[in-house]
Amino acid sequence: MNLLLIKWAGTTLCLIGILLTSLNIYPINVVFGLVGSGFWTLAGIYQRDMPLFLVEAVAALFYLMGLALWMY
């Protein structure tokens, strides 16, 4: 997948997640944030950018934790 496409998809999905959070629409906001952060994690890997990778991988982990708590 094209790196530019990954970055724009991640940005778009994260922004949609932020919008849904501001409108208090849960849990779909977490799903958008999770997928968006997942794309940005991939971008960090492809660019060998450890700070970007780390912040987005942790964000994705936190989103997963939130979904797990919501499901159980």
ABEGO torsion letter per residue (X at the ends): XBAAAAAAAAAAAAAAAAAAAAAGBOAAAAAAAAAAAAAAAAAAAAAGBAAAAAAAAAAAAAAAAAAAAAAX
